[in-house]
Amino acid sequence: MNEKRARHIAVEGLPAVGKTETLALLARFYPRSVRVVPELVKDVVEAEGIDLFRERDRLTDALRRAVPERTRRVNEILAAGYLCLEESHLGVHAAYSQTIGDASFLSAYGELEAGLHRPDLYLRLDVPIAESLARQAARGTPQYAIEGPMLERFLHGLSTWHDARGTRLITIDADRPAAAVLEAVEHALGLKYVSASGGETLEVLFLLGRPASGKSEFIDFMSRLPAHARASRFHLGPVDVIDDFPILWQKFEEDDAWERLGRQRLYSRCADGNYAVTDEGIWGFLIDRINAAAAERLARATRPSTLLIEFSRGGPRGYADAFAALSDDLLSRAAILYVSVSFEESWRRNLARYDAKRRSGILTHSVPREEMERTYGTDDWARRAPAGSGLLPVRNHRIPYLTMANEPESADVEVLGSRYESALNALHALWARRRPRR
């Protein structure tokens, strides 16, 4: 939701649309962020044994008595910092009352509405009337059954109610499989599942460092771990990787294609059996592509994962320019792990991992010495982040960072696990303190 995040949401819809069941699942799977309050009218009807359709005056009196306690409960939930999800609302009952001509409730409605906490968002689960009728028949509760013509008039009255109040209303198609409906509701409410056993995991992790510093090996290590171990020891969810090297390599191959066609190369030239960059604008292009790819992946994420963004930059302003061009959405979610090795160690590993037959591979590519010295001989990370850890200022963001020494090189999983765990525990502590709680 682009507007200010709602804290009190009323969920409405036709009878048997699935409001109760959906809210029960949200309460079960989000116990640390969500509290659900049941439908007020149904609560009162069942508590006092009222006939919903025949004892209208008695129902109105009972609602008048119940309103103060409902308001107290909602305020208590909001004060404790939870998302308050309320099943239905009295505006729904007003629309029904108008449909059946219940003048006594409508005359009392203004007083009742004034005593209630007003939701700041309404979420409608929408199905065709025929589907509501079929579901009503299937659930076997004739005391709450409402016929089709009445439902048509009710929907018109409810739309009028919303229009008169200028409410924020989101409509979700509920005439589809349950998993799709629940996913849409979670997305609309900004809910992301977090396991209590694993703790909250990093949302976006920038993995930086010179070529061959160990970034790809870090990703390979994390990708092989069981989900629980990765979350509990390293504070990472399922890893979704964006690496700008394949994008750069594609540009090199496009240059090869232009050259074969008798045209000039655009971004690179051949060097030592590999490529050297000739157009410095390519680095900004790569950040633009990272922003676009990240926006798409974050938008479609349906469960908590860690978007891991890997890149290297060199020169007097390499990282400064890269972070200045990254999107605010990424920066607001991110932490940074810089994998630190010396230039000479970077060059040594760069030679050691090179495989000419698989030179476009993530773990097997190489950077020519000329390119290494020109582009990565200097590195502005230490100047931008002089402490071993802290908060890196970028525009109006303060991004938690940690520099992890990755020498001497090791292939021992115990050594690497200890090294990574120590670094990510410290980084996660910085991120958790800075990150606002939901």
C-alpha positions in Angstrom: 0.0 0.0 0.0 1.4 3.3 -1.0 -0.4 5.4 1.6 0.3 5.4 5.3 0.2 1.8 6.5 -3.3 0.9 8.0 -3.4 -0.4 11.5 -7.2 -1.1 11.9 -8.6 -3.0 9.0 -12.2 -4.2 8.6 -12.8 -7.2 6.4 -16.2 -7.4 4.7 -17.9 -9.4 2.0 -21.0 -11.4 1.2 -22.1 -14.3 3.5 -19.9 -17.4 3.4 -17.2 -15.6 1.4 -14.5 -16.8 3.8 -13.9 -13.9 6.2 -13.9 -15.9 9.4 -11.6 -18.6 7.9 -9.2 -16.1 6.4 -8.8 -14.1 9.6 -8.4 -17.3 11.6 -5.4 -18.3 9.4 -3.9 -14.8 9.7 -4.2 -14.9 13.5 -2.6 -18.4 13.5 0.4 -17.6 11.2 1.1 -14.0 12.3 0.8 -14.2 16.1 3.5 -11.6 16.7 1.9 -8.9 14.5 -1.8 -9.6 14.1 -4.9 -9.6 16.4 -8.4 -10.5 15.2 -11.7 -9.3 16.6 -14.8 -11.2 15.6 -17.9 -9.8 13.8 -19.7 -7.6 16.4 -23.2 -8.4 15.2 -22.6 -12.2 15.1 -20.9 -12.0 18.5 -23.9 -10.3 20.1 -26.5 -12.5 18.4 -24.8 -15.7 19.6 -24.0 -14.4 23.1 -27.6 -13.3 23.8 -29.5 -15.9 21.7 -31.1 -13.2 19.4 -33.0 -14.1 16.3 -31.1 -12.1 13.7 -34.1 -11.4 11.5 -37.0 -11.3 13.9 -35.6 -9.5 17.0 -34.3 -6.4 15.5 -35.1 -4.0 18.3 -33.5 -6.3 20.8 -30.4 -6.6 18.6 -30.1 -2.8 18.4 -30.2 -2.5 22.2 -27.6 -5.2 22.6 -25.3 -3.6 20.1 -25.6 -0.3 22.0 -24.4 -2.0 25.1 -21.6 -3.9 23.2 -20.1 -0.9 21.4 -18.0 0.5 24.4 -16.3 -2.8 25.0 -15.6 -3.3 21.3 -14.0 0.1 21.1 -11.9 -0.6 24.2 -10.7 -3.9 22.7 -9.7 -2.3 19.4 -7.8 0.6 21.1 -6.0 -1.9 23.4 -4.8 -3.9 20.3 -3.6 -0.8 18.5 -1.9 0.6 21.6 0.1 -2.7 21.9 1.4 -2.2 18.3 -0.6 -5.0 16.7 -2.4 -4.9 13.4 -6.1 -5.1 14.3 -8.2 -7.1 11.9 -11.9 -6.8 12.5 -14.4 -9.1 10.8 -17.1 -7.0 9.2 -18.3 -3.7 10.6 -21.5 -1.9 11.5 -21.6 -0.3 8.1 -22.4 -3.7 6.7 -25.2 -4.1 9.2 -26.5 -0.7 8.3 -26.6 -1.8 4.6 -28.5 -4.9 5.6 -30.9 -2.9 7.8 -31.6 -0.6 4.9 -32.3 -3.6 2.7 -34.9 -5.1 5.1 -36.3 -1.7 6.2 -35.1 -1.8 9.8 -35.8 1.8 10.7 -35.0 1.3 14.4 -31.4 0.3 13.8 -30.9 3.0 11.1 -32.1 5.7 13.6 -29.6 4.4 16.2 -26.8 3.9 13.7 -25.3 7.4 13.9 -25.0 7.1 17.7 -23.4 3.6 17.4 -21.0 4.7 14.7 -19.8 7.6 16.7 -18.9 5.3 19.6 -16.8 3.0 17.5 -13.1 3.2 16.4 -13.2 3.9 12.7 -11.1 1.5 10.6 -8.5 3.2 8.4 -8.8 0.5 5.7 -11.6 -1.8 4.4 -10.8 -5.0 2.7 -13.6 -6.6 0.7 -13.5 -10.3 -0.2 -15.5 -10.4 -3.4 -17.4 -13.3 -5.0 -20.5 -13.4 -7.3 -23.8 -13.6 -5.5 -24.3 -17.1 -7.0 -21.1 -18.3 -5.3 -22.2 -16.8 -2.0 -25.5 -18.7 -2.2 -23.7 -21.9 -3.0 -21.3 -21.5 0.0 -24.1 -20.6 2.3 -25.9 -23.8 1.4 -22.8 -25.8 1.9 -21.9 -24.4 5.4 -25.3 -25.5 6.8 -26.2 -22.4 8.9 -29.8 -21.5 7.8 -30.1 -19.0 10.7 -27.7 -16.7 8.8 -28.8 -17.5 5.2 -29.7 -14.5 3.0 -31.3 -14.8 -0.4 -30.0 -13.5 -3.7 -32.3 -10.5 -4.3 -31.6 -9.2 -0.8 -27.9 -9.6 -1.4 -28.1 -7.4 -4.6 -29.8 -4.6 -2.7 -27.3 -5.0 0.2 -24.3 -4.6 -2.1 -25.8 -1.4 -3.6 -26.4 -0.1 -0.1 -22.8 -1.0 1.1 -21.3 0.8 -1.9 -23.3 3.9 -1.1 -22.1 3.7 2.5 -18.5 3.6 1.4 -19.0 6.4 -1.2 -20.6 8.7 1.4 -17.6 8.3 3.8 -14.8 8.3 1.3 -13.3 5.2 2.8 -10.1 3.4 1.7 -11.5 0.2 0.2 -9.4 -2.6 -1.4 -11.4 -5.4 -3.2 -9.8 -8.8 -3.5 -11.2 -11.5 -5.8 -12.2 -14.4 -3.5 -13.7 -16.5 -6.3 -10.5 -18.6 -6.7 -8.4 -21.1 -4.8 -7.9 -20.4 -1.1 -4.1 -20.1 -1.4 -4.4 -17.4 -4.0 -6.9 -15.5 -1.9 -4.8 -15.7 1.3 -1.7 -14.6 -0.7 -3.6 -11.6 -2.0 -4.8 -10.6 1.5 -1.2 -11.0 2.9 0.1 -8.8 0.2 -2.6 -6.1 0.7 -1.8 -6.0 4.4 2.0 -6.1 4.0 2.3 -9.3 6.0 5.4 -11.5 5.6 5.8 -14.7 7.4 8.7 -14.9 9.9 9.5 -18.2 11.7 10.0 -17.9 15.5 12.6 -20.7 15.3 14.8 -18.8 12.9 14.3 -15.2 13.9 13.8 -12.3 11.6 16.0 -12.6 8.5 17.7 -9.9 6.5 15.5 -8.6 3.6 18.2 -7.3 1.3 21.9 -8.0 1.6 24.4 -6.2 -0.6 27.4 -8.5 -1.0 30.4 -6.4 -2.0 34.1 -6.9 -2.5 36.9 -7.1 -5.1 36.7 -9.7 -7.8 37.5 -13.2 -6.5 37.2 -12.0 -2.9 34.9 -14.8 -2.0 31.5 -13.4 -2.7 30.3 -16.2 -5.0 31.7 -18.8 -2.6 29.6 -17.2 0.2 26.5 -17.5 -2.0 27.3 -21.1 -2.8 27.8 -21.9 0.9 24.5 -20.3 1.9 22.5 -21.9 -0.9 23.4 -25.4 0.2 22.3 -24.9 3.8 19.0 -26.3 5.2 16.5 -23.4 5.7 16.5 -23.6 9.5 20.3 -23.5 9.8 20.5 -20.6 7.3 17.9 -18.6 9.3 19.0 -19.4 12.8 22.8 -19.2 12.4 23.2 -16.7 9.6 19.9 -14.7 9.6 19.2 -15.3 5.9 16.0 -16.5 4.3 15.9 -18.5 1.1 18.5 -16.7 -1.0 17.4 -15.0 -4.2 20.5 -13.7 -6.0 21.0 -10.7 -8.3 24.6 -10.6 -9.7 25.5 -7.9 -12.2 28.3 -10.0 -13.8 26.0 -12.0 -16.1 24.5 -8.7 -17.3 28.0 -7.3 -18.0 29.0 -10.5 -19.7 26.0 -10.3 -22.0 27.2 -6.8 -23.1 30.6 -8.3 -23.8 29.0 -10.9 -26.0 26.9 -8.3 -27.8 30.1 -6.5 -28.6 31.5 -9.7 -30.1 28.3 -9.9 -32.2 28.7 -6.2 -33.4 32.4 -6.9 -34.2 31.5 -10.0 -36.3 29.0 -7.8 -38.2 31.8 -5.3 -39.0 30.6 -2.7 -36.5 32.5 -1.1 -33.7 32.3 -2.6 -30.2 30.3 -0.4 -27.8 31.4 -1.3 -24.2 34.5 -3.4 -24.2 37.6 -4.6 -26.0 39.3 -8.0 -25.9 42.2 -8.3 -23.5 44.2 -11.4 -22.4 41.6 -13.8 -23.8 38.9 -11.9 -21.9 37.5 -8.4 -21.9 38.2 -4.9 -20.6 35.6 -2.2 -20.1 35.9 0.8 -22.4 32.7 2.7 -21.6 32.6 3.7 -17.9 28.9 4.4 -18.3 28.3 0.6 -18.1 28.6 0.7 -14.3 25.6 3.0 -14.0 23.7 0.9 -16.5 24.3 -2.2 -14.3 23.0 -0.4 -11.2 19.9 0.6 -13.2 19.4 -3.1 -14.1 19.9 -4.1 -10.5 17.2 -1.6 -9.4 14.7 -3.0 -12.0 15.4 -6.6 -11.2 15.1 -6.0 -7.5 11.8 -4.1 -7.8 10.3 -7.0 -9.7 11.5 -9.7 -7.3 10.5 -7.8 -4.2 7.0 -7.1 -5.6 6.3 -10.8 -6.4 7.8 -12.2 -3.2 5.2 -14.2 -1.3 7.3 -15.3 1.6 10.3 -13.9 3.5 13.5 -14.4 1.6 16.8 -12.6 1.4 17.4 -10.7 -1.8 21.2 -11.0 -2.1 22.8 -8.4 -4.5 26.4 -9.0 -5.5 28.7 -6.6 -7.3 32.2 -5.2 -7.3 33.3 -1.6 -7.9 36.6 0.1 -8.0 38.1 3.5 -8.5 38.0 6.6 -6.3 34.1 6.8 -6.3 33.1 3.3 -7.4 30.9 2.4 -4.4 29.9 6.0 -3.7 28.5 6.3 -7.2 26.8 2.9 -7.1 25.0 3.5 -3.8 24.0 7.0 -4.9 22.1 5.4 -7.9 20.4 2.6 -6.0 16.7 2.9 -5.3 15.3 4.2 -2.0 13.2 1.0 -1.7 16.4 -1.2 -1.7 18.3 1.1 0.6 15.5 1.2 3.1 15.6 -2.6 3.5 19.3 -3.3 3.1 22.4 -4.3 5.0 25.9 -4.5 3.5 28.5 -7.2 3.9 31.8 -6.2 2.3 34.1 -9.2 1.8 37.6 -7.9 2.3 40.8 -9.1 0.6 43.9 -7.3 -0.6 44.4 -6.4 -4.2 47.2 -9.0 -4.6 45.1 -11.7 -3.0 42.2 -10.8 -5.3 44.5 -11.2 -8.3 45.9 -14.5 -7.0 42.4 -16.0 -6.6 41.3 -14.4 -9.9 44.0 -16.4 -11.7 43.4 -19.6 -9.7 39.7 -19.8 -10.4 39.9 -19.0 -14.2 38.6 -21.7 -16.5 38.9 -20.6 -20.1 36.2 -23.1 -21.2 33.7 -21.7 -18.7 34.9 -18.1 -18.5 31.3 -16.8 -18.2 30.6 -18.9 -15.1 30.0 -17.2 -11.8 32.8 -19.2 -10.1 35.1 -19.6 -13.1 35.3 -16.2 -14.8 38.4 -14.0 -14.6 39.3 -10.3 -15.0 42.4 -9.4 -17.1 45.3 -7.9 -15.1 45.0 -4.6 -17.0 41.4 -4.4 -16.1 42.1 -5.4 -12.5 44.7 -2.7 -12.0 42.7 0.0 -13.9 39.3 -0.7 -12.4 40.0 -2.4 -9.1 43.5 -1.3 -8.2 41.9 1.3 -5.9 38.8 0.7 -3.9 36.8 3.4 -2.1 35.1 1.1 0.4 37.5 1.8 3.2 37.1 5.5 2.8 33.3 5.3 2.6 33.1 2.9 5.6 36.3 3.5 7.7 35.1 1.5 10.7 34.8 -2.3 10.7 31.0 -1.9 11.1 28.5 0.8 11.5 25.9 2.8 9.5 26.7 4.0 6.0 24.9 7.3 5.2 23.3 7.3 1.7 20.9 10.2 1.1 18.4 10.0 4.0 19.2 6.3 4.7 21.7 4.8 7.2 22.6 1.4 6.1 24.1 -1.2 8.5 27.4 -2.5 7.2 30.1 -4.9 8.2 33.5 -5.5 6.7 34.5 -9.2 6.9 38.1 -10.1 6.5 38.3 -13.1 4.2 42.0 -14.0 4.4 43.5 -16.5 4.5 41.5 -18.4 1.9 39.8 -21.6 3.1 37.7 -24.3 1.7 36.9 -25.8 5.1 33.2 -25.5 5.8 33.8 -25.2 9.5 36.2 -22.3 9.1 33.9 -20.6 6.6 30.8 -21.2 8.7 32.4 -19.7 11.8 33.7 -16.7 9.8 30.3 -16.1 8.1 28.3 -16.6 11.3 30.4 -14.1 13.3 30.0 -11.5 10.6 26.3 -12.0 10.0 25.4 -12.1 13.7 27.0 -8.7 14.2 25.5 -7.3 11.0 22.0 -8.6 11.8 22.2 -6.9 15.3 22.9 -3.6 13.6 20.1 -4.1 11.1 17.6 -5.2 13.8 18.2 -2.1 15.9 17.8 0.2 12.9 14.8 -1.6 11.4 11.4 -0.4 12.6 9.4 -3.2 14.1 6.1 -4.3 12.6 
